[in-house]
Amino acid sequence: MEKCNVIAICNQKGGVGKTTTTLNLGVGLAANGYKVLLVDADPQGDLTQSLGWNGDKLDSTLANMMFHVIKDSDFYMEDILLKHDEGVDLIPSNLELSSLENYLVNAMSREKVLDTGLKPLRDKYDFILIDCMPSLGMITLNALTAADEVIIPVQAQYLPAKGMTQLMKSISLVKSHTNENLKIAGIVMTLVDSRTNLAKDVIDTIRTNYGMAIKIFDAQIPIAVKAAEAAKNGQSIFAYDRCGKPAKAYGELVKETI
């Protein structure tokens, strides 16, 4: 790979598997020999927690990094980066990121703060994956501005067309104003219960409405208790249940991403 690929995992709808996808895609890429950085861009800190850290007890997080960028002051990235034993690095997050979102409103080049902070790291990693918060606020705008591509997880248990329309508008605005090179890598169907007609209907609807313009990943992530259990253990699905269906599905998603 010639250059780092920064991918935002984004959907303003909560509970669609953004964090699980970020974690398992990242670990899967690392297992294939790539250098991977995960960025927790959600004040809830679910990605941080899913990798085994308590964000409330961390002194240095994404909020600190972005604050230093805003103030144009020096900071040591080594103080912020955490190393997970499955081969990925993490910029963690906690509730301080919520306070920073308000502070960003009056900052210079406010949409590009995260991009500026990540630039020095691009030559150290093959992939940087950003786990976005479930909103289209200033932090998510920063993530989309910093990204080369967007992967959109869509839950196959409800009709997501309205939310998808809002997200597409936001991506178009980012392309127009702050990141003209932003591309949509694709839509990944998550929490798929293949036994139900509803899941099949939702997937068909997504393919009909968006399939001509946007890649729909072949990999479909099944609904599974094991994925939640893995996160509670601070592990990827590959470490927790390597032979299960979710691990195989995420393995397919890794191959498609590469």
C-alpha positions in Angstrom: 0.0 0.0 0.0 1.5 3.3 -1.0 -0.4 5.6 1.3 -2.5 5.6 4.4 -6.2 5.1 3.9 -8.3 7.0 6.5 -11.8 5.5 6.8 -14.7 7.0 8.8 -17.2 4.4 10.0 -20.3 6.6 10.0 -24.0 6.6 10.5 -25.9 9.1 12.6 -28.3 6.3 13.7 -27.2 4.6 16.9 -27.0 0.9 17.5 -26.1 -0.1 13.9 -22.7 -1.7 14.7 -20.3 1.1 14.0 -18.0 0.4 17.0 -18.1 -3.4 16.5 -17.3 -2.9 12.8 -14.4 -0.5 13.5 -12.9 -2.8 16.1 -13.2 -6.0 14.1 -12.3 -4.5 10.7 -9.2 -2.9 12.3 -8.0 -6.1 14.0 -8.7 -8.1 10.9 -6.6 -5.7 8.8 -3.8 -5.9 11.4 -3.9 -9.7 11.3 -3.2 -9.3 7.5 0.0 -7.4 8.2 -1.2 -3.9 8.0 -0.4 -1.1 10.5 -3.7 0.0 11.9 -4.7 3.0 14.1 -8.3 3.1 15.6 -9.7 6.5 16.6 -12.6 6.6 19.1 -14.4 9.8 18.0 -17.5 9.2 20.2 -17.7 10.8 23.7 -19.4 7.6 25.0 -16.0 5.9 24.5 -17.5 2.6 23.4 -14.6 1.6 21.2 -12.1 2.5 24.0 -14.1 0.3 26.4 -14.5 -2.5 23.9 -10.7 -2.7 23.7 -10.4 -3.0 27.4 -9.8 0.5 28.7 -11.8 2.7 31.0 -11.9 6.1 29.3 -12.8 7.9 32.5 -9.5 6.9 34.0 -7.3 8.1 31.0 -5.4 11.3 31.3 -4.8 11.7 27.5 -7.5 11.2 24.9 -8.7 12.4 21.5 -10.1 15.5 23.2 -6.6 16.4 24.5 -5.1 15.9 21.0 -7.7 18.1 19.3 -7.4 20.8 22.1 -3.6 21.0 21.5 -4.3 21.4 17.7 -6.8 24.2 18.3 -4.3 26.0 20.7 -1.4 25.2 18.3 0.6 23.9 21.2 3.0 20.9 21.3 2.0 17.5 22.5 3.4 14.0 22.5 1.4 11.5 20.6 3.1 8.8 22.6 1.1 10.1 25.6 -2.2 9.5 23.9 -1.7 6.3 21.8 -2.6 3.0 23.4 -1.4 -0.4 22.1 -3.7 -3.4 22.1 -2.4 -6.9 22.2 -4.2 -7.8 19.0 -1.9 -5.5 17.0 -3.9 -2.3 16.7 -3.2 1.2 18.2 -5.9 3.3 19.7 -6.5 7.0 20.2 -9.1 6.7 23.1 -12.0 8.9 24.0 -14.2 9.8 27.0 -16.8 12.4 27.8 -14.3 15.3 27.5 -15.0 15.1 23.8 -18.5 16.5 24.4 -17.0 19.6 26.0 -14.6 19.9 23.1 -17.5 19.8 20.5 -18.9 23.0 22.1 -15.4 24.6 22.1 -14.9 23.8 18.4 -17.8 26.1 17.3 -15.5 29.1 17.7 -12.2 27.6 16.6 -10.3 28.5 13.5 -10.7 26.0 10.7 -12.9 24.1 13.0 -13.8 21.3 10.6 -10.1 20.4 10.0 -8.9 20.0 13.6 -8.9 16.2 13.6 -7.4 16.1 10.1 -4.5 18.4 11.3 -4.0 16.1 14.3 -3.9 12.9 12.3 -1.7 14.2 9.4 1.7 13.3 11.2 0.4 9.8 11.8 -0.5 9.1 8.1 3.0 7.9 7.3 3.1 5.5 10.3 -0.1 3.6 9.4 -1.6 1.8 6.4 -5.2 2.3 7.8 -6.7 4.8 10.2 -10.3 3.8 11.1 -12.5 6.5 12.8 -15.4 5.3 14.9 -17.9 8.2 14.5 -20.5 9.2 17.1 -24.2 8.7 16.3 -24.9 12.3 15.2 -23.9 14.6 12.4 -22.4 17.2 14.7 -19.0 19.0 14.7 -16.9 15.9 15.7 -18.4 13.8 13.0 -17.9 16.6 10.5 -14.2 16.6 11.6 -14.1 12.8 11.0 -15.5 13.1 7.5 -13.2 16.0 6.7 -10.2 13.9 7.8 -11.3 10.7 6.0 -10.5 9.4 2.5 -13.5 7.1 2.5 -16.7 6.4 4.5 -18.0 2.9 5.3 -21.7 3.1 6.3 -23.0 0.3 8.6 -26.7 -0.1 8.1 -28.8 -2.3 10.4 -30.9 -4.8 8.5 -33.8 -4.6 11.0 -35.5 -1.3 10.1 -36.1 0.7 7.0 -33.2 3.2 7.1 -34.0 5.2 4.0 -34.8 8.5 5.7 -31.6 8.4 7.9 -29.6 7.4 4.8 -30.8 10.5 3.0 -29.6 12.8 5.8 -26.2 11.1 5.8 -25.8 11.4 2.1 -26.6 15.1 2.3 -24.0 15.6 5.0 -21.4 13.7 2.9 -22.3 15.9 -0.1 -21.8 19.0 2.0 -18.4 17.8 3.3 -17.4 17.1 -0.3 -18.5 20.6 -1.4 -16.9 22.5 1.5 -14.1 20.7 3.4 -13.1 17.5 1.6 -13.6 17.3 -2.1 -11.9 13.9 -2.3 -14.1 12.1 0.1 -15.5 8.8 -1.3 -18.1 6.3 -0.1 -16.3 3.0 0.2 -19.6 1.2 0.6 -22.6 0.2 2.8 -22.2 -2.9 5.0 -25.3 -4.6 6.3 -25.1 -5.3 10.0 -27.1 -7.2 12.6 -28.6 -9.3 9.9 -31.1 -12.0 10.9 -31.2 -14.0 7.7 -34.2 -16.0 9.0 -36.5 -13.0 8.8 -38.3 -11.5 5.7 -37.8 -8.0 7.2 -34.0 -8.3 6.9 -34.3 -9.5 3.3 -36.7 -6.6 2.5 -34.4 -4.0 4.1 -31.4 -5.4 2.1 -33.4 -5.4 -1.1 -34.5 -1.8 -0.4 -30.9 -0.6 0.1 -29.8 -2.4 -3.0 -32.6 -0.9 -5.1 -32.2 2.7 -3.7 -28.4 2.9 -3.5 -26.8 -0.1 -5.2 -26.4 1.6 -8.6 -24.4 4.5 -7.1 -22.8 3.0 -4.0 -21.0 -0.4 -3.4 -22.9 -2.7 -1.1 -20.4 -5.0 0.5 -21.0 -8.7 -0.1 -20.1 -9.4 3.6 -23.2 -9.3 5.8 -22.6 -9.2 9.5 -25.0 -11.5 11.3 -26.8 -10.6 14.6 -24.9 -12.5 17.3 -24.5 -12.4 21.1 -20.8 -13.4 20.7 -19.9 -10.0 19.2 -21.2 -8.2 22.3 -19.5 -10.7 24.6 -16.2 -10.2 22.8 -16.4 -6.4 23.3 -17.1 -6.9 27.1 -13.9 -9.0 27.2 -11.9 -6.3 25.5 -11.3 -8.6 22.5 -12.1 -8.7 18.8 -14.5 -11.4 17.5 -11.5 -13.1 16.0 -9.9 -13.7 19.4 -13.2 -14.5 21.2 -14.9 -16.8 18.7 -12.6 -17.3 15.7 -14.8 -20.0 14.0 -18.2 -18.4 14.4 -20.3 -16.7 11.8 -19.5 -13.1 12.8 -15.8 -13.7 12.6 -16.2 -15.2 9.1 -18.3 -12.3 8.0 -15.8 -9.7 9.3 -13.1 -11.7 7.6 -14.9 -11.2 4.3 -15.3 -7.5 5.0 -11.5 -7.3 5.6 -10.8 -8.9 2.3 -13.2 -6.5 0.5 -11.7 -3.5 2.2 -8.1 -4.6 1.2 
